[in-house]
Amino acid sequence: MVYEFVDESHTLDENVLVVDFRFDSDVSQEQAIKIVDKIISYADNDNSTAQMTGHTPTLYAVSPFREEIADDK
């Protein structure tokens, strides 16, 4: 289910869709962002889809069951 509401704090005339992408626990934040950026670039190159005005990674929830990853910050 997707919840919809009017965000009265918007300063631009745009809609925002928040989407959760899920990755295996051995995928680092940097790798995940690169994967999502690649997905977005495919959508940007497809002129038959609606235009996006941008995307911003804001949160990366890490599994408590994962093994430590060397490049974690």
C-alpha positions in Angstrom: 0.0 0.0 0.0 1.2 3.5 -0.8 0.1 6.4 1.4 -0.6 9.7 -0.3 -0.8 13.1 1.3 -0.4 16.8 0.4 2.9 18.1 1.7 2.3 21.7 2.5 6.0 22.3 3.1 6.9 21.9 -0.6 8.6 24.9 -2.2 8.7 23.4 -5.7 5.8 22.2 -7.9 6.8 18.6 -7.9 5.6 15.3 -6.5 7.9 13.0 -4.5 7.7 9.2 -4.5 9.6 7.4 -1.8 10.7 3.9 -2.8 12.5 1.2 -0.8 15.1 -0.8 -2.8 16.3 -4.0 -1.1 19.8 -5.5 -1.5 21.6 -8.5 -0.1 23.3 -7.7 3.2 26.8 -7.8 1.6 26.0 -4.8 -0.6 27.6 -1.6 0.7 25.8 1.8 0.7 28.1 3.0 -2.1 27.3 -0.1 -4.3 23.6 0.3 -3.6 23.6 4.0 -4.7 25.5 3.1 -7.9 22.9 0.5 -8.7 20.0 2.9 -8.2 21.8 5.6 -10.2 22.1 3.1 -13.1 18.4 2.2 -12.9 17.5 5.9 -12.9 19.8 6.6 -15.9 17.9 3.9 -17.9 14.6 5.6 -17.1 16.0 9.1 -18.0 17.1 7.7 -21.4 13.6 6.3 -22.1 11.6 9.2 -23.7 8.3 7.3 -23.5 8.2 7.6 -19.7 7.3 10.6 -17.5 10.2 12.9 -16.8 11.9 12.8 -13.4 13.3 15.9 -11.9 15.9 14.2 -9.8 16.6 11.7 -7.0 18.4 11.9 -3.7 19.5 8.9 -1.5 18.5 9.9 2.1 18.6 6.7 4.2 20.4 3.3 4.1 19.1 0.8 6.6 21.7 -1.9 7.3 20.8 -5.5 8.4 21.9 -6.4 11.9 22.6 -9.9 10.5 25.2 -8.8 7.9 28.9 -9.4 8.2 31.1 -6.4 8.5 31.9 -4.8 5.1 35.5 -3.3 4.8 34.3 -0.1 3.0 31.6 0.8 5.6 32.0 4.2 7.0 
